[in-house]
Amino acid sequence: MKTTKARRPHPAIREANASDQQRAAQKTGLRGQSASKETRFSNVKKKTTSGPDMGRSLTPSTSKKRNSPTSGMSRMVAQAIAKTAVAREVQGVKPATEVGTASETQTTIRDSKFRPSVKRAKKMPQRHGSQHEISIQKQLREKRLNVEQIGEERLQKVLAFSGIGSRREMEEVIEAGRVTIGGKVADLGAKVSPGDDVRIDGKRIALKWQDRLPRVIMYHKQEGELVSRDDPEGRVTVFDRLKRISSSKWVAIGRLDFNTSGLLLFTTSGELANRMMHPSFEVEREYAVRTHGKLTPEQMKEMVDGIELDDGPANFTRIEDRGGEGQNHWYHVILKEGRNREVRRMFEHYNLMVSRLMRIRFGNFRLPGRLKRGQFYELTETEVLAVMKWADLTMMGQVKPR
């Protein structure tokens, strides 16, 4: 005798059955599922709408119309699809179009009140060191200064390091008489030490101290990112890309224009940032510049000797011709200060438009070739220690006593 195997139900039918069981379990709990299922579906089929469609069932039509999405299907499959749609409606699952509209509305509301969510920067892949190197890095990472070793620090510096605001903002707050130390109004330049009761507008501030090895990261900035902690226009900032830290805050070493990419350094040491940014230390910055047009040898010599800009004289320490194709030409320039749009303005002095500007070196830090745009690399503890030695600072980022 010939035997036939039972066919498996169509996927749409299996989905409808699973939806029925899930809905029944949620609504009736331990009661019988079959009775409640029939009752609910009978209520759904009897539900009518007002207006021109009054009296019509909400169940999608299963007739084979020419423009119907179920045309060409069997009657059983069409009914299963319609049944699934009804099940989704009972469970509160919105169609794809409604879900998209809701998400767009939610995004609009979020953008109007808060900054839109920004994707965090990814860490550059790197190899792990030997066990000996890892052990040394762990010891440096866990080392802390005692309270007696910290000493006194200027009030605005401690408040800025604690993440309350920038030093300039803290100076304005102190001058306004809003800060007290031990119940007395603080003056600009006052010093505090661990254990002091510091309050702003009567609210006590949990002060943070530079009692550990600073952290330093190298970030490959992209065009279209702002080097600022807050932007009234809601644009993406580099601080939105970085991972937040609880023990201190990131300080940007220098700035890059909105349309400038390349190496951007961050640290938790304000003294290190000051050593690298202040013009008196003459730390070199190297840029790769692409211009629309070419300089003459005489103009290149003038840019090294010095030219006059709106805010005073400016010059490159060195400029190198790196060639190019067509109207585009590349140059590498080095200067020892970081005035606003200085490189662009120096080329505009000769009516050359800078079409691309990238910082490739800052002091001893060179942009790694493996560091892609939007990625960052955090220096190891041994590398940070070498940076502190180069900057003539203590291990914890403090100025060495003379």
C-alpha positions as CSV (number, residue, x, y, z in Angstrom):
1,M,0.0,0.0,0.0
2,K,1.3,3.4,-0.9
3,T,1.7,5.8,2.1
4,T,1.8,9.5,1.9
5,K,3.6,11.8,4.4
6,A,1.9,14.7,6.0
7,R,2.9,18.0,4.5
8,R,4.4,20.6,6.8
9,P,2.2,23.7,7.1
10,H,3.2,26.8,5.1
11,P,5.5,29.2,7.0
12,A,2.8,31.8,7.2
13,I,0.4,29.3,8.8
14,R,3.1,28.2,11.3
15,E,3.7,31.9,12.2
16,A,0.0,32.5,12.7
17,N,-0.3,29.4,14.9
18,A,2.7,30.6,17.0
19,S,1.2,34.0,17.3
20,D,-2.1,32.5,18.4
21,Q,-0.4,30.5,21.2
22,Q,1.7,33.4,22.4
23,R,-1.3,35.7,22.5
24,A,-3.4,33.1,24.3
25,A,-0.7,32.5,26.9
26,Q,-0.3,36.2,27.6
27,K,-4.0,37.0,27.9
28,T,-5.5,34.0,29.6
29,G,-2.5,32.7,31.7
30,L,-3.3,29.2,33.0
31,R,-6.7,29.0,31.5
32,G,-7.5,27.0,28.4
33,Q,-6.1,28.4,25.2
34,S,-8.5,27.1,22.7
35,A,-11.7,28.7,24.2
36,S,-10.1,32.1,24.7
37,K,-8.6,32.0,21.2
38,E,-12.0,31.5,19.5
39,T,-13.5,34.3,21.6
40,R,-10.8,36.8,20.7
41,F,-10.9,36.0,17.0
42,S,-14.7,36.3,17.0
43,N,-14.4,39.7,18.6
44,V,-11.8,40.8,16.1
45,K,-13.9,39.7,13.1
46,K,-17.0,41.5,14.5
47,K,-15.2,44.8,15.0
48,T,-16.4,47.4,12.6
49,T,-15.3,50.9,11.7
50,S,-17.2,54.1,11.3
51,G,-17.7,56.1,8.2
52,P,-17.8,54.8,4.7
53,D,-16.4,51.4,5.7
54,M,-19.0,50.9,8.4
55,G,-20.0,47.2,8.8
56,R,-16.9,45.9,7.0
57,S,-14.6,43.4,8.8
58,L,-11.1,44.5,9.7
59,T,-9.8,41.2,8.4
60,P,-7.9,41.9,5.1
61,S,-9.6,40.6,2.0
62,T,-8.4,37.3,0.7
63,S,-10.0,37.4,-2.7
64,K,-7.7,37.2,-5.6
65,K,-7.7,40.7,-7.1
66,R,-5.5,41.7,-9.9
67,N,-3.5,44.2,-7.8
68,S,-3.7,42.3,-4.5
69,P,-0.3,41.2,-3.0
70,T,-1.9,37.7,-2.5
71,S,-2.9,37.2,-6.1
72,G,-1.7,34.0,-7.5
73,M,-1.6,32.3,-4.0
74,S,-3.7,29.6,-2.9
75,R,-6.8,30.4,-0.7
76,M,-5.2,28.7,2.3
77,V,-2.0,30.7,2.1
78,A,-3.9,34.0,1.6
79,Q,-6.1,33.3,4.6
80,A,-3.0,32.5,6.7
81,I,-1.3,35.8,5.7
82,A,-4.5,37.6,6.6
83,K,-4.7,35.8,9.9
84,T,-1.1,36.7,10.8
85,A,-1.9,40.4,10.1
86,V,-4.9,40.2,12.5
87,A,-2.7,38.6,15.1
88,R,-0.1,41.3,14.9
89,E,-2.9,43.9,15.3
90,V,-4.2,42.2,18.4
91,Q,-0.7,42.1,19.9
92,G,-0.1,45.7,19.2
93,V,2.6,45.2,16.6
94,K,2.7,48.1,14.2
95,P,3.2,47.7,10.5
96,A,6.6,48.6,9.0
97,T,5.4,51.9,7.7
98,E,4.0,52.9,11.2
99,V,7.1,51.8,12.9
100,G,9.3,53.9,10.6
101,T,7.0,57.0,11.2
102,A,7.3,56.5,14.9
103,S,11.0,56.2,14.8
104,E,11.3,59.4,12.7
105,T,9.1,61.3,15.2
106,Q,11.1,60.0,18.1
107,T,14.4,61.1,16.4
108,T,12.9,64.6,15.7
109,I,11.9,65.0,19.3
110,R,15.2,63.8,20.6
111,D,17.1,66.2,18.2
112,S,15.0,69.1,19.3
113,K,15.7,68.6,23.0
114,F,19.0,66.7,23.2
115,R,22.1,66.1,21.1
116,P,21.5,63.2,18.7
117,S,23.2,59.9,19.5
118,V,26.8,59.8,18.2
119,K,28.7,56.7,17.3
120,R,31.7,56.3,19.6
121,A,35.2,56.2,18.2
122,K,36.7,52.7,17.9
123,K,40.0,51.7,19.4
124,M,42.8,50.9,17.0
125,P,43.7,47.2,17.0
126,Q,47.1,46.6,18.5
127,R,49.3,43.7,19.7
128,H,49.6,42.9,23.4
129,G,53.1,43.2,24.9
130,S,55.0,40.6,26.8
131,Q,54.1,39.5,30.3
132,H,56.9,41.6,31.7
133,E,55.6,44.8,29.9
134,I,52.0,44.1,31.0
135,S,53.2,43.7,34.6
136,I,55.1,47.0,34.6
137,Q,52.1,48.8,33.0
138,K,49.8,47.4,35.7
139,Q,52.1,48.7,38.4
140,L,52.2,52.1,36.9
141,R,48.4,52.2,36.4
142,E,47.7,51.3,40.0
143,K,50.2,53.6,41.6
144,R,48.6,56.5,43.6
145,L,49.9,59.5,45.5
146,N,49.2,59.9,49.2
147,V,47.2,62.9,50.4
148,E,50.3,64.4,51.9
149,Q,52.1,64.2,48.5
150,I,49.5,66.1,46.5
151,G,49.9,69.5,48.2
152,E,48.0,72.6,47.4
153,E,46.6,73.5,43.9
154,R,44.9,76.6,42.5
155,L,41.2,76.6,43.0
156,Q,40.2,77.1,39.3
157,K,42.6,74.4,38.2
158,V,41.2,71.8,40.7
159,L,37.6,72.7,39.7
160,A,38.4,72.4,36.0
161,F,40.2,69.0,36.6
162,S,37.1,67.9,38.5
163,G,35.0,68.4,35.4
164,I,33.0,71.4,36.5
165,G,34.0,73.5,33.6
166,S,37.0,75.0,31.8
167,R,39.6,77.1,33.7
168,R,38.2,80.3,32.2
169,E,34.7,79.5,33.2
170,M,35.8,78.6,36.7
171,E,37.6,81.9,37.0
172,E,34.4,83.8,36.1
173,V,32.5,81.8,38.7
174,I,35.1,82.6,41.3
175,E,35.2,86.3,40.4
176,A,31.4,86.3,40.8
177,G,31.7,85.3,44.4
178,R,29.8,82.0,44.0
179,V,32.6,79.8,45.3
180,T,33.4,79.3,49.0
181,I,36.2,77.5,50.8
182,G,35.4,76.5,54.4
183,G,32.4,78.9,54.4
184,K,34.4,81.9,53.2
185,V,34.1,83.4,49.8
186,A,37.1,82.4,47.7
187,D,39.3,84.9,45.8
188,L,40.8,84.3,42.3
189,G,44.1,82.5,42.8
190,A,43.2,80.9,46.1
191,K,44.6,77.4,46.7
192,V,42.9,74.3,48.1
193,S,44.2,71.0,49.3
194,P,42.5,67.6,49.9
195,G,39.9,67.7,52.6
196,D,38.9,71.4,52.0
197,D,35.1,72.1,51.9
198,V,34.6,73.7,48.5
199,R,31.1,74.8,47.5
200,I,29.5,76.5,44.5
201,D,26.2,78.3,45.1
202,G,26.1,76.4,48.5
203,K,26.5,73.0,46.9
204,R,29.5,70.9,48.0
205,I,31.8,69.9,45.2
206,A,33.5,66.5,45.1
207,L,37.0,67.5,44.1
208,K,39.3,65.3,42.0
209,W,43.1,65.3,42.2
210,Q,45.9,64.4,39.9
211,D,47.1,61.5,42.0
212,R,47.8,59.0,39.2
213,L,49.6,58.7,35.9
214,P,47.9,60.8,33.3
215,R,46.3,59.2,30.2
216,V,47.1,60.3,26.6
217,I,45.2,59.3,23.5
218,M,45.8,60.0,19.8
219,Y,42.6,60.5,17.8
220,H,42.3,60.7,14.0
221,K,39.9,63.6,13.6
222,Q,37.5,63.6,10.6
223,E,36.3,66.6,8.7
224,G,33.0,67.9,10.0
225,E,33.8,67.4,13.7
226,L,34.0,70.3,16.1
227,V,36.8,70.6,18.7
228,S,34.5,71.9,21.5
229,R,32.6,70.5,24.4
230,D,29.3,72.2,23.5
231,D,27.9,73.6,20.2
232,P,24.7,75.7,20.2
233,E,24.0,74.4,16.6
234,G,24.1,70.8,17.8
235,R,26.9,69.7,15.6
236,V,29.0,66.6,16.4
237,T,32.0,67.3,18.6
238,V,35.2,65.3,19.1
239,F,34.2,64.9,22.8
240,D,31.0,63.1,21.7
241,R,33.2,60.5,20.0
242,L,35.4,59.8,23.0
243,K,34.6,57.4,25.9
244,R,33.8,59.3,29.1
245,I,36.0,58.8,32.1
246,S,34.9,59.1,35.7
247,S,38.2,59.9,37.4
248,S,38.9,63.1,35.4
249,K,38.2,64.7,32.0
250,W,39.7,64.8,28.6
251,V,41.6,68.0,27.7
252,A,42.3,68.6,24.0
253,I,45.9,69.5,23.2
254,G,45.4,72.2,20.6
255,R,42.5,72.5,18.1
256,L,41.7,71.7,14.6
257,D,39.3,73.5,12.3
258,F,35.9,72.1,11.4
259,N,37.1,71.2,7.9
260,T,40.6,70.0,9.1
261,S,41.4,66.4,9.8
262,G,44.4,64.5,11.2
263,L,46.1,64.0,14.5
264,L,44.4,65.4,17.6
265,L,45.8,64.6,21.1
266,F,43.9,64.3,24.3
267,T,45.1,64.0,27.9
268,T,44.0,64.1,31.5
269,S,46.9,66.3,32.5
270,G,46.4,70.1,32.2
271,E,50.1,70.7,32.7
272,L,51.0,68.5,29.8
273,A,48.5,70.2,27.5
274,N,49.8,73.6,28.5
275,R,53.4,72.5,27.8
276,M,52.5,71.4,24.3
277,M,50.2,74.3,23.4
278,H,51.9,77.4,24.8
279,P,53.9,79.2,22.1
280,S,56.8,79.7,24.6
281,F,57.6,76.0,24.3
282,E,57.7,76.1,20.5
283,V,56.4,72.6,19.9
284,E,56.3,71.8,16.2
285,R,53.1,71.0,14.3
286,E,53.4,69.4,10.8
287,Y,50.6,69.5,8.3
288,A,50.0,68.0,4.9
289,V,48.4,70.7,2.6
290,R,46.7,70.2,-0.7
291,T,46.2,73.4,-2.7
292,H,44.5,74.4,-5.9
293,G,47.5,75.8,-7.6
294,K,51.2,75.9,-7.1
295,L,53.6,78.2,-5.2
296,T,56.6,79.7,-6.9
297,P,60.1,79.2,-5.3
298,E,60.1,82.9,-4.3
299,Q,56.8,82.5,-2.5
300,M,58.0,79.5,-0.6
301,K,61.0,81.4,0.6
302,E,58.8,84.3,1.7
303,M,56.6,81.9,3.7
304,V,59.7,80.7,5.6
305,D,61.1,84.2,6.1
306,G,57.7,85.6,7.3
307,I,54.6,87.2,5.8
308,E,52.2,89.7,7.4
309,L,48.7,88.5,8.3
310,D,45.8,90.4,9.8
311,D,46.8,89.4,13.3
312,G,50.5,89.8,12.9
313,P,53.5,88.2,11.2
314,A,53.6,84.5,10.6
315,N,56.0,82.0,9.0
316,F,56.7,78.3,8.5
317,T,59.7,76.7,10.0
318,R,60.0,74.5,6.9
319,I,58.0,73.9,3.7
320,E,58.4,71.0,1.3
321,D,57.0,70.5,-2.1
322,R,55.5,67.1,-2.4
323,G,54.2,67.3,-6.0
324,G,50.8,66.6,-7.3
325,E,48.6,66.1,-10.4
326,G,46.8,68.7,-12.5
327,Q,45.8,71.7,-10.5
328,N,46.1,69.9,-7.1
329,H,49.5,70.2,-5.4
330,W,50.7,68.9,-2.0
331,Y,53.0,70.6,0.5
332,H,54.3,69.6,3.9
333,V,54.6,72.6,6.3
334,I,55.9,72.9,9.8
335,L,55.2,75.7,12.3
336,K,55.6,76.3,16.0
337,E,52.3,77.9,16.9
338,G,48.7,77.3,16.5
339,R,46.8,80.4,15.6
340,N,43.3,80.3,14.2
341,R,43.3,79.0,10.6
342,E,46.9,80.1,10.3
343,V,48.0,77.6,7.6
344,R,45.0,78.4,5.4
345,R,45.4,82.1,5.7
346,M,49.1,81.9,4.8
347,F,48.3,80.1,1.5
348,E,45.3,82.5,0.9
349,H,47.8,85.3,1.1
350,Y,49.0,84.1,-2.3
351,N,45.5,83.5,-3.6
352,L,45.8,79.7,-3.2
353,M,42.8,77.9,-1.9
354,V,43.5,75.0,0.5
355,S,41.3,72.1,-0.6
356,R,42.5,69.7,2.1
357,L,44.4,70.1,5.4
358,M,45.6,67.3,7.6
359,R,47.8,67.4,10.7
360,I,50.3,64.5,10.6
361,R,52.5,65.4,13.6
362,F,52.4,67.2,16.9
363,G,55.8,67.4,18.7
364,N,57.0,63.8,19.1
365,F,53.6,62.3,18.2
366,R,53.2,61.3,14.6
367,L,49.9,60.1,13.1
368,P,50.2,56.3,12.8
369,G,49.5,54.9,9.3
370,R,47.2,52.2,10.9
371,L,45.1,54.8,12.7
372,K,42.0,55.2,10.5
373,R,39.7,58.2,10.5
374,G,37.4,58.1,13.6
375,Q,39.7,55.7,15.5
376,F,41.9,56.4,18.6
377,Y,44.9,54.9,20.1
378,E,45.6,55.2,23.9
379,L,49.3,55.3,24.9
380,T,50.5,52.6,27.3
381,E,51.6,53.5,30.7
382,T,55.3,53.2,29.7
383,E,54.7,55.4,26.7
384,V,53.0,58.0,28.9
385,L,55.9,57.9,31.3
386,A,58.3,58.7,28.5
387,V,56.0,61.7,27.4
388,M,56.1,63.0,31.0
389,K,59.9,62.8,31.0
390,W,60.1,64.6,27.6
391,A,57.8,67.4,28.9
392,D,59.9,67.7,32.1
393,L,57.0,66.9,34.3
394,T,56.6,64.5,37.2
395,M,55.2,61.0,36.8
396,M,51.8,62.4,37.9
397,G,51.9,65.3,35.5
398,Q,53.0,68.0,37.9
399,V,55.6,70.7,37.4
400,K,58.9,69.6,38.9
401,P,60.1,71.8,41.8
402,R,63.1,74.0,41.0
